[in-house]
Amino acid sequence: MASLDMSARIYEGNGQWGAATNEVRKMVVAEIPQQGDLTKAQQNLALRLASDATQAEDLSTLDWIASRIGNRQMDDSGPVFNLLTKRDGAPLKVTSNAEPQ
């Protein structure tokens, strides 16, 4: 797994998003089960793939990772992951927990 991570980081550093996406997707297949709770590391890996795929404009990978993660609970990275993988065409809604002034 370390060699995939290293090559993905090199591709990311060089802006080769398609190649980076391919490497990170291999990591996801090996590291993220199709069901069950996600560890923080698994959540970070899912977000990394979504980010790389967004940079590569790889919609099929975005759909794939969204399907693989499904409705499983994510921590702080959940909203960003959902934003990157959203594909239903609905306008984005920005919400805030702040009290109206």
GROMACS elastic network, one bead per residue, 0.5 to 0.9 nm:
[ bonds ]
;  ai    aj funct       b0    kb
    1     4     6  0.52601   500
    1     5     6  0.63038   500
    1     6     6  0.87082   500
    1    26     6  0.89439   500
    1    27     6  0.67155   500
    1    30     6  0.84365   500
    2     5     6  0.50419   500
    2     6     6  0.61126   500
    2     7     6  0.86287   500
    3     6     6  0.50682   500
    3     7     6  0.61389   500
    3     8     6  0.84381   500
    4     7     6  0.52499   500
    4     8     6  0.59793   500
    4     9     6  0.85164   500
    4    23     6  0.57899   500
    4    24     6  0.71604   500
    4    26     6  0.77782   500
    4    27     6  0.69496   500
    5     8     6  0.50897   500
    5     9     6  0.61282   500
    5    10     6  0.86788   500
    5    23     6  0.73535   500
    5    24     6  0.70811   500
    5    27     6  0.76421   500
    6     9     6  0.51209   500
    6    10     6  0.63027   500
    6    11     6  0.87210   500
    7    10     6  0.50534   500
    7    11     6  0.62219   500
    7    12     6  0.85451   500
    7    19     6  0.89511   500
    7    20     6  0.75603   500
    7    23     6  0.72432   500
    8    11     6  0.50866   500
    8    12     6  0.60261   500
    8    13     6  0.84860   500
    8    17     6  0.88903   500
    8    19     6  0.73452   500
    8    21     6  0.75297   500
    8    22     6  0.81820   500
    8    23     6  0.54843   500
    8    24     6  0.63057   500
    9    13     6  0.59860   500
    9    14     6  0.85381   500
    9    20     6  0.72151   500
   10    13     6  0.50563   500
   10    14     6  0.62411   500
   10    15     6  0.86508   500
   10    16     6  0.84971   500
   10    20     6  0.79775   500
   11    14     6  0.50869   500
   11    15     6  0.61279   500
   11    17     6  0.66310   500
   11    18     6  0.84650   500
   11    19     6  0.63005   500
   11    20     6  0.51069   500
   11    21     6  0.88523   500
   11    23     6  0.89437   500
   12    15     6  0.50567   500
   12    16     6  0.58307   500
   12    17     6  0.60091   500
   12    19     6  0.82924   500
   12    20     6  0.57177   500
   12    21     6  0.87017   500
   12    52     6  0.76708   500
   13    16     6  0.76474   500
   14    17     6  0.82618   500
   15    18     6  0.87657   500
   15    20     6  0.84341   500
   15    55     6  0.86030   500
   16    19     6  0.56817   500
   16    20     6  0.62145   500
   16    21     6  0.86841   500
   16    56     6  0.79448   500
   17    21     6  0.59126   500
   17    22     6  0.85749   500
   17    52     6  0.57519   500
   17    53     6  0.69789   500
   17    54     6  0.85452   500
   17    55     6  0.59611   500
   17    57     6  0.86289   500
   18    21     6  0.50942   500
   18    22     6  0.63777   500
   18    23     6  0.88819   500
   18    52     6  0.76344   500
   18    53     6  0.71556   500
   18    55     6  0.81311   500
   18    56     6  0.51585   500
   18    57     6  0.83553   500
   18    58     6  0.75966   500
   19    22     6  0.51605   500
   19    23     6  0.64500   500
   19    24     6  0.87688   500
   19    56     6  0.87230   500
   20    23     6  0.52290   500
   20    24     6  0.61583   500
   20    25     6  0.84629   500
   20    49     6  0.85122   500
   20    52     6  0.66469   500
   20    53     6  0.83610   500
   20    56     6  0.86952   500
   21    24     6  0.52183   500
   21    25     6  0.59344   500
   21    26     6  0.86570   500
   21    48     6  0.87966   500
   21    49     6  0.61598   500
   21    50     6  0.84621   500
   21    51     6  0.87533   500
   21    52     6  0.54352   500
   21    53     6  0.55969   500
   21    55     6  0.89625   500
   21    56     6  0.74306   500
   21    58     6  0.83582   500
   21    61     6  0.80966   500
   22    25     6  0.52040   500
   22    26     6  0.64988   500
   22    27     6  0.89386   500
   22    49     6  0.88791   500
   22    53     6  0.88451   500
   23    26     6  0.53029   500
   23    27     6  0.66095   500
   23    28     6  0.89319   500
   24    28     6  0.62551   500
   24    29     6  0.87514   500
   24    45     6  0.77202   500
   24    46     6  0.88260   500
   24    48     6  0.76005   500
   24    49     6  0.58406   500
   24    52     6  0.82698   500
   25    29     6  0.62752   500
   25    30     6  0.87169   500
   25    46     6  0.88056   500
   25    49     6  0.64558   500
   25    61     6  0.80987   500
   25    65     6  0.84886   500
   26    29     6  0.52039   500
   26    30     6  0.64520   500
   26    31     6  0.86524   500
   27    30     6  0.51995   500
   27    31     6  0.59095   500
   27    32     6  0.81080   500
   27    45     6  0.80271   500
   28    31     6  0.50377   500
   28    32     6  0.52692   500
   28    33     6  0.83596   500
   28    42     6  0.79458   500
   28    45     6  0.67706   500
   28    46     6  0.69630   500
   28    49     6  0.79005   500
   28    65     6  0.85789   500
   29    32     6  0.60251   500
   29    33     6  0.74749   500
   29    34     6  0.87985   500
   30    33     6  0.77594   500
   31    42     6  0.69367   500
   31    45     6  0.85305   500
   32    35     6  0.83831   500
   32    38     6  0.75691   500
   32    42     6  0.59968   500
   32    43     6  0.86510   500
   32    45     6  0.83543   500
   32    46     6  0.81324   500
   32    68     6  0.84059   500
   32    69     6  0.84645   500
   33    36     6  0.70117   500
   33    37     6  0.88492   500
   33    38     6  0.83730   500
   33    68     6  0.82051   500
   33    69     6  0.88046   500
   34    68     6  0.57810   500
   34    69     6  0.71433   500
   34    70     6  0.88079   500
   35    38     6  0.86023   500
   35    68     6  0.81764   500
   35    69     6  0.79796   500
   35    70     6  0.88192   500
   35    72     6  0.82241   500
   36    72     6  0.76198   500
   37    72     6  0.67686   500
   37    73     6  0.72396   500
   37    74     6  0.88223   500
   38    41     6  0.79268   500
   38    42     6  0.57135   500
   38    43     6  0.61681   500
   38    69     6  0.87274   500
   38    72     6  0.74244   500
   38    73     6  0.73877   500
   38    74     6  0.72182   500
   39    42     6  0.51015   500
   39    43     6  0.62229   500
   39    44     6  0.86137   500
   39    74     6  0.86632   500
   40    43     6  0.50220   500
   40    44     6  0.61543   500
   40    45     6  0.85971   500
   40    74     6  0.80898   500
   40    75     6  0.76077   500
   41    44     6  0.50722   500
   41    45     6  0.61807   500
   41    46     6  0.86920   500
   42    46     6  0.62018   500
   42    47     6  0.85993   500
   43    46     6  0.51268   500
   43    47     6  0.62192   500
   43    48     6  0.85606   500
   43    69     6  0.89122   500
   43    74     6  0.64921   500
   43    75     6  0.78018   500
   43    77     6  0.71980   500
   43    78     6  0.81401   500
   43    81     6  0.89473   500
   44    47     6  0.50609   500
   44    48     6  0.60506   500
   44    49     6  0.86708   500
   44    77     6  0.73574   500
   45    49     6  0.62498   500
   45    50     6  0.86119   500
   46    49     6  0.52164   500
   46    50     6  0.62280   500
   46    51     6  0.85953   500
   46    65     6  0.69521   500
   46    66     6  0.87473   500
   46    69     6  0.77726   500
   46    81     6  0.77111   500
   47    50     6  0.50210   500
   47    51     6  0.60310   500
   47    52     6  0.85660   500
   47    77     6  0.70252   500
   47    78     6  0.82940   500
   47    80     6  0.76974   500
   47    81     6  0.55246   500
   47    84     6  0.84936   500
   48    51     6  0.50679   500
   48    52     6  0.61183   500
   48    53     6  0.84547   500
   48    81     6  0.89321   500
   49    52     6  0.51423   500
   49    53     6  0.59177   500
   49    54     6  0.83735   500
   49    61     6  0.82140   500
   49    62     6  0.80117   500
   49    65     6  0.75872   500
   50    53     6  0.51390   500
   50    54     6  0.60316   500
   50    55     6  0.86557   500
   50    61     6  0.77497   500
   50    62     6  0.58601   500
   50    65     6  0.70383   500
   50    66     6  0.83458   500
   50    81     6  0.66973   500
   50    84     6  0.61988   500
   50    85     6  0.66702   500
   51    54     6  0.51026   500
   51    55     6  0.63447   500
   51    56     6  0.86908   500
   51    62     6  0.88822   500
   51    81     6  0.81119   500
   51    84     6  0.69086   500
   52    55     6  0.50926   500
   52    56     6  0.61951   500
   52    57     6  0.85130   500
   52    58     6  0.85597   500
   53    57     6  0.58714   500
   53    59     6  0.71985   500
   53    60     6  0.87014   500
   53    61     6  0.62816   500
   53    62     6  0.61791   500
   53    84     6  0.89231   500
   54    58     6  0.62393   500
   54    59     6  0.75116   500
   54    61     6  0.88623   500
   54    62     6  0.72679   500
   54    84     6  0.67864   500
   54    85     6  0.82864   500
   55    58     6  0.77586   500
   56    59     6  0.86092   500
   57    60     6  0.89743   500
   57    62     6  0.87362   500
   58    61     6  0.55857   500
   58    62     6  0.64753   500
   58    63     6  0.88809   500
   59    63     6  0.61220   500
   59    64     6  0.84676   500
   59    85     6  0.84895   500
   59    87     6  0.86422   500
   60    63     6  0.51039   500
   60    64     6  0.60667   500
   60    65     6  0.87281   500
   61    65     6  0.60933   500
   61    66     6  0.83804   500
   62    65     6  0.53683   500
   62    66     6  0.60885   500
   62    67     6  0.85391   500
   62    84     6  0.76668   500
   62    85     6  0.54077   500
   62    86     6  0.84264   500
   62    87     6  0.86680   500
   63    66     6  0.51460   500
   63    67     6  0.61259   500
   63    68     6  0.86146   500
   63    85     6  0.66444   500
   63    86     6  0.84178   500
   63    87     6  0.77522   500
   64    67     6  0.51600   500
   64    68     6  0.61368   500
   64    69     6  0.86963   500
   65    69     6  0.60812   500
   65    70     6  0.82365   500
   65    85     6  0.78558   500
   66    69     6  0.53458   500
   66    70     6  0.58147   500
   66    71     6  0.87333   500
   66    81     6  0.84030   500
   66    82     6  0.79485   500
   66    85     6  0.59506   500
   66    86     6  0.81707   500
   67    71     6  0.86099   500
   69    72     6  0.60218   500
   69    73     6  0.88199   500
   70    73     6  0.89232   500
   71    74     6  0.88031   500
   73    78     6  0.75912   500
   74    77     6  0.64116   500
   74    79     6  0.84570   500
   74    81     6  0.88277   500
   75    78     6  0.57069   500
   75    79     6  0.86505   500
   76    79     6  0.70383   500
   76    80     6  0.81799   500
   77    80     6  0.54878   500
   77    81     6  0.60725   500
   77    82     6  0.86469   500
   78    81     6  0.50557   500
   78    82     6  0.60748   500
   78    83     6  0.85354   500
   79    82     6  0.50895   500
   79    83     6  0.61126   500
   79    84     6  0.86812   500
   80    84     6  0.62076   500
   80    85     6  0.86301   500
   81    84     6  0.52302   500
   81    85     6  0.61906   500
   81    86     6  0.84552   500
   82    85     6  0.52053   500
   82    86     6  0.57220   500
   83    86     6  0.54128   500
   83    87     6  0.89341   500
   83    92     6  0.81467   500
   84    87     6  0.85802   500
   86    89     6  0.77463   500
   86    90     6  0.86165   500
   87    90     6  0.79798   500
   88    91     6  0.88234   500
   89    92     6  0.87581   500
   90    93     6  0.89603   500
   95    98     6  0.89419   500
   96    99     6  0.82705   500
   98   101     6  0.86511   500
